[in-house]
Amino acid sequence: MGDAEIPAPGEQRAQQIIEMIDAAFSRVTLGNGIGLHQAQGLDDYADERTCAALRAKDEKADWHRIDRSTLNACHSSLSFFDAEGMRFHLPAFLIASLLQDEDYGTIYRLTDLSSHNLEKFKLLDLAQRESVRCYINHLTNSPDCRIKQKEAVQALAYWSLPAP
């Protein structure tokens, strides 16, 4: 193996989950969904014109192009996405979370099974749902996991089912 470092088991599993997320969401575009900057405008109670200008700045074709600094600056957007916006941006947040050990509140969104949150996940297909389930499972098995076991078990059961 030479001088190459061998990844720790947790890092190796995180890399596998990243590859799974990437494959599951590879062809997703924003479509008519709420964009990252547009959602920030909604968070700030911006008027329609301002939100339209913010949407013009949003990445719409390839979520891979959204850098981590933009995700850091716009992490509250997770609360303001519609189903299309969530499907497009979720993989960027999941992967950044796995690479940075930062969850942006993503784990909360994925384990809060309120009807408001569930509505945002209705467009995810089986492969996308499975990658989310693996992400949650990975984080809940982390020693510094901050979600309660009951919520984790319920969320894992929900994400194991086909889309409603």
Secondary structure per residue as TSV (DSSP state, phi and psi in degrees):
chain	resnum	aa	ss	phi	psi
A	1	M	-	360.0	-12.8
A	2	G	T	68.2	-143.6
A	3	D	T	-89.7	1.2
A	4	A	-	-66.2	140.0
A	5	E	-	-79.3	141.3
A	6	I	-	-90.0	125.4
A	7	P	-	-67.0	145.6
A	8	A	-	-65.4	155.5
A	9	P	H	-53.7	-40.9
A	10	G	H	-63.6	-40.3
A	11	E	H	-67.5	-38.4
A	12	Q	H	-65.2	-43.3
A	13	R	H	-65.2	-41.6
A	14	A	H	-59.2	-42.2
A	15	Q	H	-63.3	-39.4
A	16	Q	H	-63.1	-40.5
A	17	I	H	-67.6	-40.1
A	18	I	H	-58.7	-44.8
A	19	E	H	-63.7	-37.9
A	20	M	H	-65.5	-45.2
A	21	I	H	-61.4	-47.6
A	22	D	H	-57.2	-45.2
A	23	A	H	-67.0	-42.0
A	24	A	H	-68.2	-33.0
A	25	F	H	-109.0	9.5
A	26	S	T	-57.3	-34.2
A	27	R	T	-103.2	8.4
A	28	V	-	-76.2	132.9
A	29	T	-	-117.5	169.1
A	30	L	-	-72.3	-34.6
A	31	G	T	60.6	-131.9
A	32	N	T	-94.5	10.3
A	33	G	S	-70.1	166.8
A	34	I	-	-73.9	127.7
A	35	G	-	-83.5	169.7
A	36	L	H	-61.4	-51.2
A	37	H	H	-72.6	-37.0
A	38	Q	H	-58.1	-41.6
A	39	A	H	-63.9	-33.7
A	40	Q	H	-64.1	-38.6
A	41	G	H	-62.3	-41.6
A	42	L	H	-62.5	-39.9
A	43	D	H	-61.2	-34.4
A	44	D	T	-90.4	7.8
A	45	Y	T	58.2	36.5
A	46	A	-	-69.6	154.3
A	47	D	-	-74.5	171.6
A	48	E	H	-60.0	-40.0
A	49	R	H	-64.0	-44.3
A	50	T	H	-64.7	-42.8
A	51	C	H	-63.0	-37.0
A	52	A	H	-64.8	-40.2
A	53	A	H	-66.0	-38.5
A	54	L	H	-67.2	-39.3
A	55	R	H	-61.7	-34.0
A	56	A	H	-60.6	-26.5
A	57	K	H	-83.7	-13.7
A	58	D	S	-73.1	143.7
A	59	E	-	-71.9	132.8
A	60	K	-	-122.9	-17.5
A	61	A	S	-103.9	-37.1
A	62	D	-	-142.1	105.3
A	63	W	G	-62.9	-19.1
A	64	H	G	-62.0	-24.8
A	65	R	G	-77.4	-8.7
A	66	I	S	-82.6	115.4
A	67	D	-	-82.2	162.7
A	68	R	H	-63.9	-33.5
A	69	S	H	-65.5	-34.9
A	70	T	H	-69.0	-41.7
A	71	L	H	-60.9	-41.9
A	72	N	H	-59.8	-43.5
A	73	A	H	-71.6	-25.6
A	74	C	T	-117.6	26.0
A	75	H	G	-63.4	-24.9
A	76	S	G	-72.0	-10.3
A	77	S	G	-59.3	-26.9
A	78	L	G	-53.3	-29.3
A	79	S	G	-78.8	-13.7
A	80	F	T	-118.7	2.1
A	81	F	-	-72.4	150.2
A	82	D	-	-90.6	-174.3
A	83	A	H	-61.6	-41.4
A	84	E	H	-67.8	-41.8
A	85	G	H	-63.7	-40.0
A	86	M	H	-66.1	-45.6
A	87	R	H	-59.8	-37.6
A	88	F	H	-73.9	-43.1
A	89	H	H	-88.9	-24.9
A	90	L	H	-53.3	-45.8
A	91	P	H	-61.7	-35.5
A	92	A	H	-63.8	-42.7
A	93	F	H	-67.5	-41.7
A	94	L	H	-62.3	-47.6
A	95	I	H	-66.5	-43.7
A	96	A	H	-60.9	-39.0
A	97	S	H	-61.2	-44.8
A	98	L	H	-67.3	-33.0
A	99	L	H	-80.4	-27.0
A	100	Q	H	-110.4	-6.0
A	101	D	T	56.5	37.9
A	102	E	-	-126.1	130.3
A	103	D	-	-104.1	-5.5
A	104	Y	T	54.8	13.7
A	105	G	T	81.9	5.3
A	106	T	H	-62.0	-43.7
A	107	I	H	-61.9	-37.0
A	108	Y	H	-63.2	-46.3
A	109	R	H	-59.6	-37.8
A	110	L	H	-81.0	-18.3
A	111	T	H	-107.6	-10.1
A	112	D	-	-85.0	105.9
A	113	L	-	-92.1	32.1
A	114	S	-	-68.3	155.4
A	115	S	H	-60.9	-32.9
A	116	H	H	-60.1	-45.9
A	117	N	H	-72.6	-42.8
A	118	L	H	-61.2	-33.4
A	119	E	H	-59.3	-32.3
A	120	K	H	-74.0	-15.8
A	121	F	T	-105.0	5.5
A	122	K	T	-66.3	-20.6
A	123	L	T	-90.8	-5.1
A	124	L	-	-73.5	132.5
A	125	D	-	-84.5	-179.6
A	126	L	H	-61.4	-43.2
A	127	A	H	-65.8	-38.5
A	128	Q	H	-67.1	-42.7
A	129	R	H	-62.7	-39.5
A	130	E	H	-64.5	-39.4
A	131	S	H	-66.5	-36.6
A	132	V	H	-65.4	-43.4
A	133	R	H	-59.1	-43.7
A	134	C	H	-63.9	-39.4
A	135	Y	H	-60.3	-50.1
A	136	I	H	-61.5	-46.0
A	137	N	H	-58.9	-43.6
A	138	H	H	-60.9	-47.7
A	139	L	H	-68.6	-38.1
A	140	T	H	-70.6	-19.2
A	141	N	T	-90.6	2.4
A	142	S	S	-78.9	142.6
A	143	P	T	-63.5	-22.7
A	144	D	T	-104.1	22.2
A	145	C	-	-62.7	134.5
A	146	R	-	-109.0	10.8
A	147	I	S	-102.1	152.2
A	148	K	-	-73.8	148.3
A	149	Q	H	-58.0	-40.1
A	150	K	H	-61.0	-46.0
A	151	E	H	-64.4	-38.3
A	152	A	H	-64.1	-45.3
A	153	V	H	-63.3	-44.8
A	154	Q	H	-63.5	-42.7
A	155	A	H	-64.7	-43.3
A	156	L	H	-62.3	-36.8
A	157	A	H	-65.6	-43.7
A	158	Y	H	-61.6	-48.2
A	159	W	H	-70.7	-15.8
A	160	S	H	-79.7	-16.5
A	161	L	S	-86.2	154.5
A	162	P	-	-62.1	157.4
A	163	A	-	-55.5	137.7
A	164	P	-	-65.4	360.0
